[in-house]
């Protein structure tokens, strides 16, 4: 469908959808069987279990533990594999999940296998990315499953990812599909509420941080001879505002050069070339870091710049701040500056970000932000503990486990 097409769009109609996965569950076959938890993801790579995907897996593991059910991991975008490759594909994923979440029974279903899979009539479904929610919405509208069987894990206001009105409309429609909303963080919940979507306060949970590794990173923190500034640079993701970050860093590098101050600039988050910022200043691109390298880098950084145009602030500013860095980010709804004592949130302009970065470099080298070591956010400031929010969600669905 062309973006120039101004006909009225029915977001429940798969043939008019911008979502190529919209019909994924139209042939769901429900049978009498013990209930399972069906976690629907676009994809899952064991070596890259970070942030949003890790949180989705944790939600499934906690929910399955509360209900004493197995988890079926449905990966919609996986291409067809021959039987030996398919068996190895599942083995790798189940092994990784079992090593991290002990006591949960995992099964993997690829998108092309959905029509050949039997689902229990009382299964619980967990939607994640808006495309998965839309596919479940289409199925519910077709009478293949019930809305009150679906938990919608909302980790950002994904309608903000799109400039085109049709994509925005499809993503926006998922928040009104009648699913039980389980929301990652108060920032996202506030954004949803402001746009007319009801969010039960008890169903808002605090972002799930990798506490042990962050504590270790803070304990290993050391000071480089030259201040180190890390930029979360992902040019392929518009929500991370790469061009704005480069503009702010270029101004910062020029100011530092004119003042005779030296800072080491590095970037991580996406593969690519190094970036020239100012005369004689090059930002080295570390690319996509594995988990070990990521936490090692956190131990070395004085200042971080991590931008996010959408409501969820992302994990990077928190990871930086919790391990002892000063994290600079952009303000969205007037509350980011209250998220953590070491997070500095300012206007989304090169000048404001440049001033914040310059002040952060000075502050970090003065030692004040490092004096207390590991520092988590204040309890309850970002949402309830995940198990409590899941219990509240299940209770609202009439599926709370017997005590």
N, C-alpha and C positions, 0 to 999 in steps of 0.2 A: 504493500500500500504506500503510495507516495505521500510524503509529508505535505505536499501541496494540496492533497485531497481534503476538502473541508466538509465532507459528508459527516453526519452524526455517527459516532462510533459506539457500538455496544461492547464494553470491555469483557462481557461474558461470551462473546462470539469468537471461537477460535479461528475461524476463517478470516476474520478481520484483525487478527492480532499481530502486534509487532513482536510477540513472543513466539519463537519457533517451537517452543516446548509446550505450547498451550494445550495440545491434545494428548499429552503424555498419559493422563489417567482416565481418558474417556472409555477405555475398555477394561477398567478395573473389574476383576471377578471376585465378589465377596462370598465367602463360605462360612459355615459354622466351624470355628477353630479357636484355639486359645488366643487371646488378644496379644498383639505385639505392638511395639512402638516403631513406626515407620518414619525415619529421619530422611528428609528429601534435600539433597545437596546437588549442586551442579556438577561438582567433581570433588575428589579427595586424593591428595598426594601425601603419603605418609611422611616424606622428608620435609614437608612444608606445612606442618600443622601449627599455624600461627593465628593469633587474634580471632577474627570472625569465625573461621572454620573450627578452631580449637574450642571456642565458646559453644558453637552448635553441638559439637561432639560431647562436651561437658553437660549441656542441657539434656541430651539424650541419655547419657550415662546416669545422671542423677534421677531423672524421671523414671527410667527403667528400674533403678534400684528401689525407688519408692513404691512402684507398682509391682515389682517382682516379675517383670516380663523381659523377653528378649528384644534386641534392637535389630531391625532390618534397615541397613544403610542403602538408600536408593540414590544412585549417581546418574543423573539424567543425561549428561553429555558424553558419557563413555561410548566410544565407537565399538562396533562388533569385534570380538576377539575369537580366535579359534579355541577349541576346548583346552589344550594344554596351557596356552597363554591366559585364558580365562581363569583357570584353576590357580595359576601362580599370582595373577592379579588379586584375587580374593585372599589368598594365603598371606601375601605381604600386608594387606590392609588389616586383616583380622589380627595378625601377629602384632602389629604396631598398636592397634587399639587395645588389645588384651594386655600388652605390657604397660600401658598407661592407666587403663581403667580396669582394674582387677575385679573379677566377679560378675562382669556383664557378658552375656552371650550375644555375639555379633554375627550377622549375616550380611553379605553384600549382594545387591541386585543392581545390574546395569540397566540403563534406560530402555534398551532394546528388549529386555527380558520382562518388562512390566506386564505385558499382555499374557505372558505364559506363567505368571505368578499368582497364586491364590492368596487373597488377603482376608483376614478375619473380619466378621461383621462389626466387632467391637474394638477393632484396632484404633490406636491413637496415631494421628499423623502430625508431624512437625514440619511446617513450612519455614524456609530460611530466606534465601534471596527472593526478591519480588516475583521472578519468573516461576519459581516453584509454588509460590502462593497463588499466582494467577492460574497455573495449571490445576491446582486443587480446587480453586474457585469454579473453573469451567466444569470440572467433574461433579462438583456439588450441585451446580445449576442443572446438570444433566441427570441428577438423581442417583449418581453412582456412589456417593458417600454423603455424609451429613456434615454440615458446618460445625456442629457441636462435637465433632470428633477431631477437630484441627486446632492445634496450638500454632500461632504465628509468632515465631521468634523474630522480633524487629530490632535490628542492631543499628540502623540508621534510617533517615528519611530518604529512601532511595528514589523517590520521585524527583528529588533535587539533582540527581545525576544527569538529567536529560534537558537539552535545550528544546527539542521537538515536542509539540503539544500532545501528539498521540502517545509517544512513549511515556510522557509524564502522566497522561490520563490512565494508562494501563497500570502503571506502578501505583498511582494514587488510589485506584479502585480497590486494590488489595487490602487497604486498611479498613475498608467498609464492607468487607465480604462476610462479616459475621463470625469470624474466627476469634478464638480467645487470644488476646494480645499479651505476649510476654516480652517486656521491653528492656533493652540493655541501656540502663543509665537514665538519670533524671533529665539530661539535656534532650535526648531523643523524645522522652515522654512529654516534656514541655512543648516541644515542637508539634507533636501529634495533637495534643490537646488544643493548642492555639488554632489548629486547622479543623477543629470540630470533631475529632476522633476521641471517643471516650477511652481513657486508660485508668484502670483500677490501680490506685497507688500501691496496693500490696503486691501487684504483679510487675513492679519495676525492680530490677536487680542491679547491683553494682557490677561494673565490668570485672571480668575474671582475670586477675593478674597472675603472672607466673612467679608467685611470691618467693619460693625457695631460691630460684635462680637470680631474682632481683636482689635478694638479701646477700647472696654470694658475690654478685657483681659489686654491690656497695662495699662489702668487706674487702674486696680486692682492689678497690679504687686507688689509683696512683696518679701523680701529677706529672704530665709531660713537661719537658723543658720549655716548650712553646705552647701557649693555650691552643686547645683543639676544639674546632667548631664542626659539628655534624649536621648536615642537611638531609632531611628525609625527602629525597628527590625521585619522583615517579612521573616522568613526562607523559606517559600513556594514560594516566588517571587524572582527568580534569579536576576532580574534587580535591586533589592535593596541590593544586595551584602552583605548578612548577615555575611558570614564567614569572609570577609574582615573587616567588622565593629567589629566583636568580637576580631579579631586579634589586631586591633588598640586599642580597649578598654582594652584588657588584658595588652598590653604594657603600656598604660596610667595609669592603676590602679597600676601596679608594680612600675612605676616611682614615682607616688604620694606617695605610701607607703614608698619607700626608702627615700623620702624627708620629711617624717613626715607630709604630707598633707592629709586631709580627704575630700573626695567627695562622695556624695550620687548618686549612679548609678541606673537609672530606664529605662525600655524599654516599648514601646507601639507599637501597630500595628497588633499584632496577638496573639491569645491565646497560652499559653505554660508555661513551667517551668521557675523558676528563673535560672540565669546563674552565675556560679562561674567564676570570672575573674582572680583574683590573690589571694595569701594567705590572707584569712580573708576578702576578698572583694566579695560581692555577688550583682549582678544586679537584682533588683526586677522587674518582668514582670507584668505590669499593664494590659496587654491584649488589647482587642479592646475597645477603649473608645467611649462612646456616645458623642454627640455634647457638652453637658454641661460639662462633665468631661474633654473633650479635651481642651476646652478654659480655664477651671480652671487650668489645668496642665500647659498651656502656661504661666500663670501668676506667676508660681513658678520656672520656669526653668532658670538657668544661661547660660547653654551651651547645644546645641543640635547637634547630629550627625545624618545626614540623607543622605544616599547614593543612587545614581541612575545611573546605567550604561548606560541608554539610553538618548537621547538628552533632553527630557523634564526634567527639574530639580525637578519636583514634587512640591506640595504646601508646604510641611513641612518646608523646609529651609526658605521660605518666611514668613510663619506664625510665625516661631520662631523669625526671624529677625525683622519683623514689630512690634512685641509686646515687643521687648527689649532684647532678648537673642542674644548671638553670635552663629551663625549657621555654622557648619563645614560640608562641602560636598566634593565630588570628582570633579575634573575638567574633562570635556569631550572634548570640542572643543576650549578651550582657552578663553571662554567668561564668564564662570560662576562667576569668581571673580569680574566681573563688574556689576553683577545683583543688588547688594544692598550693602550699606556700612557695614552692619553687617554680610554678608555672606562671609565666608572664604573658597575658593575652592583651593584644592591642588592636587598633584599627587595621583593616586589611589594605594597607598602603605601603609602598616601598619605604617612604620616609619614616613612618611610625615603626615599622619592623626594624629598619636600620638603627634607629635610636635605641630600641629595646635590646638589639643584639650588642651594640657598643656598651651599653650599661651592664648587660649580662656578663660580658667578658671581664669587665672591671670587677663586678661583684664576685664572680666565680674565683678570680685570682686573689681577691681579698680574703677568701676562706670562709666567709659566713655561711654560704649555703651548704658547705661540706661538714660543718662542725657537728652535726647531729647524725651523720651517716644515713642509714636506711630510714626513710620516712614515708609510710603509707598515707593515703588520703584519710581524712577523718571518718570514723565509723558512721555509716548511715548517710553520709553526705551525697553519695552517688546512687543510692538505692539499697534495697534489702539484700541479705545474703541469698545466693541463688536457690538453695533448697527451700527457703521460706517463700520466695516468689513463685517457685514451681508448685508448692503445696497450695498456695492461694489460687493459682491458675487452675489446677486440677479440681479444687473445691468448687470454683465457679462453673466448671463443666459438669459437675456432679460425678466426678471420677476420683475424688479424694480417697487415698488408701485407708483401710480400716486401721485404727490405732490399736 
